[in-house]
């Protein structure tokens, strides 16, 4: 079966940018965040299930999901977040598997933020963690989304912890340095995965690549 790499990392760790670099190298990439948006598009069963659970006030006037309002609600209420995940995770899992199996190339990549604790580890053969210190994540998230530090902290707390992610990592790309270095580091990882896919590199060999100075 074709090698599948699971790309994961905390929010604002830079995994989307890493995924873009892989895509430029011709690697097929499926983004679980995009899949999560697609399964709650108007007319999809996922959106209907959310409305049934949370009420019609989670919708915008045009019938689309009010994402910011929904996000603030679930990150303030652990029970609501668990209900949301119980509805969406099975739908996302099934759609990720379908899109993964349709990808061409010698190996493929699935970007899955909550890989460590959602049961989606079974979708991949190998795990690449994009790692960044939590303070770096916080500052990036506040700047990126224009949110308060309190909400950013709640969003980080709702994710897999940094130790949880690193515990399942086969390869680690530390992303707390200059963004321009990412291209070269991803190229090294790409060669590594091609070697594994072709049988010229042992799967047991692991890569830990720093993009900046270690703390």
Secondary structure, DSSP 8 states (H G I E B T S, - for coil): --EEEEEEE-TTSSHHHHHHHHHHTT-EEEEHHHHHHHTTSTTSHHHHHHHHHH-GGGB-TTSSB-HHHHHHHHHS-HHHHHHHHHHHHHHHHHHHHHHHHT--SSEEEEE-TTTTTSSGGGG-SEEEEEE--HHHHHHHHHHHHT--HHHHHHHHHTS--HHHHHHT-SEEEE-SS-GGGHHHHHHHHHHHHHHHHHTSS-TT---EEESS---
